[in-house]
């Protein structure tokens, strides 16, 4: 009996000397995601080295934007950037392009649009020219929309064609245009 008591006492003492680690307390799941403060980024380029951003899908370039400077605001996975003295080249699936210049351009990730404003001057790789107050490229549809004193000039069947209106919708190479 004395041996059993000694064994029990030894087991109790060893247990006290080598306590089992406590299990860590698990944090209660959070009902709301952590708050991320809004982020503002500014950048400046030069005439020789402008600010540059490229948007592409897979291996196909949708557009390339060059600018003198930019300000970007982002919060909660929504980013908007405004570019000054911008030149944007939009690329069509068939390889043609339209290059547009404007005092200001804005890229909105939520709406998936690029908007040039302040007086837009553009030309296609096939030689057509376009002027308007504002030009919008919708990345979802691949179409251009323009408004405000729209004027498009192109060569067609050996003669110079001029179209004018208040608004238009077109593909990038300005061959399928609806003007109002």
ZADO-1210 file (C-alpha; in nm, 4 decimals, padded with zeros to 6 digits):
<atoms>
<atom x="00.0000" y="00.0000" z="00.0000" code="UNK" pos="1"/>
<atom x="00.2842" y="00.2290" z="00.0860" code="UNK" pos="2"/>
<atom x="00.4281" y="00.1687" z="-00.2663" code="UNK" pos="3"/>
<atom x="00.0969" y="00.2739" z="-00.4289" code="UNK" pos="4"/>
<atom x="00.0823" y="00.5958" z="-00.2230" code="UNK" pos="5"/>
<atom x="00.4437" y="00.6781" z="-00.3078" code="UNK" pos="6"/>
<atom x="00.3757" y="00.6121" z="-00.6759" code="UNK" pos="7"/>
<atom x="00.0661" y="00.8318" z="-00.6649" code="UNK" pos="8"/>
<atom x="00.2578" y="01.1069" z="-00.4861" code="UNK" pos="9"/>
<atom x="00.5438" y="01.0833" z="-00.7391" code="UNK" pos="10"/>
<atom x="00.2974" y="01.1052" z="-01.0275" code="UNK" pos="11"/>
<atom x="00.1347" y="01.4142" z="-00.8743" code="UNK" pos="12"/>
<atom x="00.4709" y="01.5817" z="-00.8228" code="UNK" pos="13"/>
<atom x="00.5864" y="01.5019" z="-01.1750" code="UNK" pos="14"/>
<atom x="00.2606" y="01.6390" z="-01.3115" code="UNK" pos="15"/>
<atom x="00.3157" y="01.9603" z="-01.1175" code="UNK" pos="16"/>
<atom x="00.6714" y="01.9924" z="-01.2472" code="UNK" pos="17"/>
<atom x="00.5735" y="01.9284" z="-01.6087" code="UNK" pos="18"/>
<atom x="00.2377" y="02.0977" z="-01.6578" code="UNK" pos="19"/>
<atom x="00.0670" y="02.0561" z="-01.9934" code="UNK" pos="20"/>
<atom x="00.0737" y="02.3730" z="-02.2046" code="UNK" pos="21"/>
<atom x="-00.2484" y="02.5622" z="-02.2076" code="UNK" pos="22"/>
<atom x="-00.4339" y="02.5717" z="-02.5323" code="UNK" pos="23"/>
<atom x="-00.4196" y="02.9198" z="-02.6912" code="UNK" pos="24"/>
<atom x="-00.7396" y="03.1139" z="-02.6848" code="UNK" pos="25"/>
<atom x="-00.8942" y="03.1350" z="-03.0290" code="UNK" pos="26"/>
<atom x="-01.0009" y="03.4772" z="-03.1447" code="UNK" pos="27"/>
<atom x="-01.3665" y="03.5168" z="-03.2175" code="UNK" pos="28"/>
<atom x="-01.4321" y="03.5558" z="-03.5896" code="UNK" pos="29"/>
<atom x="-01.4649" y="03.9185" z="-03.6903" code="UNK" pos="30"/>
<atom x="-01.7951" y="04.0218" z="-03.8431" code="UNK" pos="31"/>
<atom x="-01.6395" y="04.3099" z="-04.0387" code="UNK" pos="32"/>
<atom x="-01.3173" y="04.3151" z="-04.2385" code="UNK" pos="33"/>
<atom x="-01.0369" y="04.5311" z="-04.1072" code="UNK" pos="34"/>
<atom x="-01.0652" y="04.8964" z="-04.2022" code="UNK" pos="35"/>
<atom x="-00.8116" y="04.9955" z="-04.4651" code="UNK" pos="36"/>
<atom x="-00.7563" y="05.3693" z="-04.4837" code="UNK" pos="37"/>
<atom x="-00.7938" y="05.5390" z="-04.8232" code="UNK" pos="38"/>
<atom x="-00.4706" y="05.5642" z="-05.0154" code="UNK" pos="39"/>
<atom x="-00.3577" y="05.8606" z="-05.2255" code="UNK" pos="40"/>
<atom x="-00.0622" y="05.8249" z="-05.4613" code="UNK" pos="41"/>
<atom x="00.0844" y="06.1015" z="-05.6760" code="UNK" pos="42"/>
<atom x="00.3449" y="06.0775" z="-05.9468" code="UNK" pos="43"/>
<atom x="00.5254" y="06.3074" z="-06.1868" code="UNK" pos="44"/>
<atom x="00.6986" y="06.2301" z="-06.5103" code="UNK" pos="45"/>
<atom x="00.9012" y="06.4397" z="-06.7500" code="UNK" pos="46"/>
<atom x="00.8853" y="06.5064" z="-07.1216" code="UNK" pos="47"/>
<atom x="01.1489" y="06.2348" z="-07.1772" code="UNK" pos="48"/>
<atom x="01.0135" y="05.9947" z="-06.9163" code="UNK" pos="49"/>
<atom x="00.6360" y="06.0334" z="-06.8748" code="UNK" pos="50"/>
<atom x="00.4177" y="05.8432" z="-06.6330" code="UNK" pos="51"/>
<atom x="00.3142" y="05.5233" z="-06.8135" code="UNK" pos="52"/>
<atom x="00.0383" y="05.2726" z="-06.7504" code="UNK" pos="53"/>
<atom x="-00.0708" y="04.9803" z="-06.9688" code="UNK" pos="54"/>
<atom x="-00.3952" y="04.7854" z="-06.9508" code="UNK" pos="55"/>
<atom x="-00.4104" y="04.4451" z="-07.1122" code="UNK" pos="56"/>
<atom x="-00.6217" y="04.1322" z="-07.1164" code="UNK" pos="57"/>
<atom x="-00.4138" y="03.8199" z="-07.1535" code="UNK" pos="58"/>
<atom x="-00.1528" y="03.8949" z="-07.4198" code="UNK" pos="59"/>
<atom x="-00.3606" y="04.1687" z="-07.5857" code="UNK" pos="60"/>
<atom x="-00.2882" y="04.5312" z="-07.5012" code="UNK" pos="61"/>
<atom x="-00.6110" y="04.7339" z="-07.4596" code="UNK" pos="62"/>
<atom x="-00.4481" y="05.0730" z="-07.4128" code="UNK" pos="63"/>
<atom x="-00.1317" y="05.2525" z="-07.3134" code="UNK" pos="64"/>
<atom x="-00.1503" y="05.5830" z="-07.1271" code="UNK" pos="65"/>
<atom x="00.1331" y="05.8352" z="-07.1049" code="UNK" pos="66"/>
<atom x="00.1002" y="06.1487" z="-06.8900" code="UNK" pos="67"/>
<atom x="00.2921" y="06.4300" z="-06.7278" code="UNK" pos="68"/>
<atom x="00.1531" y="06.3548" z="-06.3791" code="UNK" pos="69"/>
<atom x="-00.1176" y="06.1633" z="-06.1943" code="UNK" pos="70"/>
<atom x="-00.3113" y="06.1400" z="-05.8694" code="UNK" pos="71"/>
<atom x="-00.4609" y="05.8075" z="-05.7671" code="UNK" pos="72"/>
<atom x="-00.7198" y="05.7458" z="-05.4963" code="UNK" pos="73"/>
<atom x="-00.8081" y="05.3970" z="-05.3794" code="UNK" pos="74"/>
<atom x="-01.0196" y="05.2521" z="-05.1019" code="UNK" pos="75"/>
<atom x="-01.1917" y="04.9180" z="-05.0540" code="UNK" pos="76"/>
<atom x="-01.0736" y="04.7696" z="-05.3873" code="UNK" pos="77"/>
<atom x="-01.1909" y="05.0732" z="-05.5861" code="UNK" pos="78"/>
<atom x="-00.9244" y="05.2777" z="-05.7596" code="UNK" pos="79"/>
<atom x="-00.9541" y="05.5987" z="-05.9562" code="UNK" pos="80"/>
<atom x="-00.6645" y="05.7852" z="-06.1132" code="UNK" pos="81"/>
<atom x="-00.6527" y="06.1244" z="-06.2836" code="UNK" pos="82"/>
<atom x="-00.3749" y="06.2013" z="-06.5317" code="UNK" pos="83"/>
<atom x="-00.2633" y="06.5433" z="-06.6600" code="UNK" pos="84"/>
<atom x="-00.1451" y="06.6112" z="-07.0181" code="UNK" pos="85"/>
<atom x="-00.2410" y="06.2611" z="-07.1262" code="UNK" pos="86"/>
<atom x="-00.1851" y="06.0654" z="-07.4465" code="UNK" pos="87"/>
<atom x="-00.3737" y="05.7369" z="-07.4680" code="UNK" pos="88"/>
<atom x="-00.3341" y="05.4808" z="-07.7469" code="UNK" pos="89"/>
<atom x="-00.6255" y="05.2351" z="-07.7704" code="UNK" pos="90"/>
<atom x="-00.5660" y="04.9068" z="-07.9544" code="UNK" pos="91"/>
<atom x="-00.8318" y="04.7131" z="-08.1454" code="UNK" pos="92"/>
<atom x="-00.8345" y="04.3341" z="-08.1853" code="UNK" pos="93"/>
<atom x="-00.7482" y="04.3698" z="-08.5553" code="UNK" pos="94"/>
<atom x="-00.4250" y="04.5579" z="-08.4796" code="UNK" pos="95"/>
<atom x="-00.5464" y="04.9096" z="-08.5590" code="UNK" pos="96"/>
<atom x="-00.5105" y="05.1838" z="-08.3023" code="UNK" pos="97"/>
<atom x="-00.6443" y="05.5247" z="-08.2060" code="UNK" pos="98"/>
<atom x="-00.4175" y="05.7729" z="-08.0300" code="UNK" pos="99"/>
<atom x="-00.5906" y="06.0503" z="-07.8343" code="UNK" pos="100"/>
<atom x="-00.4486" y="06.3523" z="-07.6526" code="UNK" pos="101"/>
<atom x="-00.6277" y="06.5570" z="-07.3887" code="UNK" pos="102"/>
<atom x="-00.5464" y="06.7883" z="-07.0991" code="UNK" pos="103"/>
<atom x="-00.6892" y="06.5308" z="-06.8582" code="UNK" pos="104"/>
<atom x="-00.7631" y="06.1568" z="-06.8476" code="UNK" pos="105"/>
<atom x="-00.9296" y="05.9529" z="-06.5744" code="UNK" pos="106"/>
<atom x="-00.9222" y="05.5772" z="-06.5215" code="UNK" pos="107"/>
<atom x="-01.1964" y="05.4312" z="-06.3031" code="UNK" pos="108"/>
<atom x="-01.1548" y="05.0650" z="-06.2058" code="UNK" pos="109"/>
<atom x="-01.5114" y="05.0364" z="-06.0714" code="UNK" pos="110"/>
<atom x="-01.6798" y="05.1424" z="-06.3980" code="UNK" pos="111"/>
<atom x="-01.3962" y="05.0014" z="-06.6128" code="UNK" pos="112"/>
<atom x="-01.3812" y="05.3241" z="-06.8168" code="UNK" pos="113"/>
<atom x="-01.1121" y="05.5607" z="-06.9387" code="UNK" pos="114"/>
<atom x="-01.2348" y="05.9194" z="-06.9875" code="UNK" pos="115"/>
<atom x="-01.0350" y="06.1888" z="-07.1672" code="UNK" pos="116"/>
<atom x="-01.1613" y="06.5446" z="-07.1221" code="UNK" pos="117"/>
<atom x="-01.0852" y="06.9099" z="-07.1753" code="UNK" pos="118"/>
<atom x="-01.0704" y="06.8948" z="-07.5545" code="UNK" pos="119"/>
<atom x="-00.9691" y="06.5703" z="-07.7219" code="UNK" pos="120"/>
<atom x="-00.7686" y="06.5379" z="-08.0439" code="UNK" pos="121"/>
<atom x="-00.7308" y="06.1879" z="-08.1846" code="UNK" pos="122"/>
<atom x="-00.6160" y="06.0034" z="-08.4958" code="UNK" pos="123"/>
<atom x="-00.6348" y="05.6417" z="-08.6055" code="UNK" pos="124"/>
<atom x="-00.3571" y="05.4317" z="-08.7544" code="UNK" pos="125"/>
<atom x="-00.5530" y="05.4428" z="-09.0820" code="UNK" pos="126"/>
<atom x="-00.5467" y="05.8254" z="-09.0967" code="UNK" pos="127"/>
<atom x="-00.8915" y="05.9307" z="-08.9657" code="UNK" pos="128"/>
<atom x="-00.8977" y="06.2254" z="-08.7248" code="UNK" pos="129"/>
<atom x="-01.1389" y="06.3032" z="-08.4451" code="UNK" pos="130"/>
<atom x="-01.1995" y="06.5974" z="-08.2145" code="UNK" pos="131"/>
<atom x="-01.4520" y="06.6236" z="-07.9314" code="UNK" pos="132"/>
<atom x="-01.4841" y="06.7676" z="-07.5836" code="UNK" pos="133"/>
<atom x="-01.4848" y="06.4296" z="-07.4038" code="UNK" pos="134"/>
<atom x="-01.3964" y="06.0766" z="-07.5148" code="UNK" pos="135"/>
<atom x="-01.4838" y="05.7642" z="-07.3133" code="UNK" pos="136"/>
<atom x="-01.3457" y="05.4149" z="-07.3704" code="UNK" pos="137"/>
<atom x="-01.5551" y="05.1381" z="-07.2147" code="UNK" pos="138"/>
<atom x="-01.3266" y="04.8413" z="-07.1451" code="UNK" pos="139"/>
<atom x="-01.6247" y="04.6072" z="-07.1045" code="UNK" pos="140"/>
<atom x="-01.7561" y="04.6711" z="-07.4589" code="UNK" pos="141"/>
<atom x="-01.4396" y="04.7939" z="-07.6325" code="UNK" pos="142"/>
<atom x="-01.6353" y="05.0928" z="-07.7691" code="UNK" pos="143"/>
<atom x="-01.5625" y="05.4640" z="-07.7747" code="UNK" pos="144"/>
<atom x="-01.8222" y="05.7267" z="-07.6866" code="UNK" pos="145"/>
<atom x="-01.7664" y="06.0947" z="-07.7472" code="UNK" pos="146"/>
<atom x="-01.9606" y="06.4110" z="-07.6840" code="UNK" pos="147"/>
<atom x="-01.9364" y="06.7835" z="-07.7270" code="UNK" pos="148"/>
<atom x="-01.8616" y="06.9343" z="-08.0693" code="UNK" pos="149"/>
<atom x="-01.7706" y="06.6066" z="-08.2375" code="UNK" pos="150"/>
<atom x="-01.5883" y="06.6214" z="-08.5730" code="UNK" pos="151"/>
<atom x="-01.4494" y="06.3204" z="-08.7583" code="UNK" pos="152"/>
<atom x="-01.2556" y="06.3402" z="-09.0849" code="UNK" pos="153"/>
<atom x="-01.1549" y="06.0393" z="-09.2957" code="UNK" pos="154"/>
<atom x="-01.0712" y="05.9440" z="-09.6517" code="UNK" pos="155"/>
<atom x="-01.3355" y="05.7244" z="-09.8094" code="UNK" pos="156"/>
<atom x="-01.3462" y="05.6139" z="-10.1727" code="UNK" pos="157"/>
<atom x="-01.0838" y="05.8725" z="-10.2672" code="UNK" pos="158"/>
<atom x="-01.2680" y="06.1686" z="-10.1149" code="UNK" pos="159"/>
<atom x="-01.2454" y="06.3426" z="-09.7818" code="UNK" pos="160"/>
<atom x="-01.5511" y="06.2813" z="-09.5608" code="UNK" pos="161"/>
<atom x="-01.6350" y="06.5074" z="-09.2658" code="UNK" pos="162"/>
<atom x="-01.8932" y="06.4120" z="-09.0043" code="UNK" pos="163"/>
<atom x="-02.0103" y="06.6451" z="-08.7289" code="UNK" pos="164"/>
<atom x="-02.2467" y="06.6035" z="-08.4384" code="UNK" pos="165"/>
<atom x="-02.2956" y="06.6258" z="-08.0635" code="UNK" pos="166"/>
<atom x="-02.2334" y="06.2615" z="-07.9662" code="UNK" pos="167"/>
<atom x="-02.1020" y="05.9402" z="-08.1196" code="UNK" pos="168"/>
<atom x="-02.0413" y="05.5735" z="-08.0471" code="UNK" pos="169"/>
<atom x="-01.7784" y="05.3839" z="-08.2443" code="UNK" pos="170"/>
<atom x="-01.5244" y="05.1060" z="-08.2593" code="UNK" pos="171"/>
<atom x="-01.1593" y="05.2014" z="-08.2057" code="UNK" pos="172"/>
<atom x="-01.0741" y="05.2411" z="-08.5746" code="UNK" pos="173"/>
<atom x="-01.3781" y="05.4712" z="-08.6293" code="UNK" pos="174"/>
<atom x="-01.5225" y="05.2572" z="-08.9082" code="UNK" pos="175"/>
<atom x="-01.8502" y="05.1649" z="-08.7381" code="UNK" pos="176"/>
<atom x="-01.9635" y="05.5020" z="-08.6086" code="UNK" pos="177"/>
<atom x="-02.3079" y="05.6229" z="-08.5075" code="UNK" pos="178"/>
<atom x="-02.3168" y="06.0000" z="-08.4744" code="UNK" pos="179"/>
<atom x="-02.6018" y="06.2160" z="-08.3511" code="UNK" pos="180"/>
</atoms>
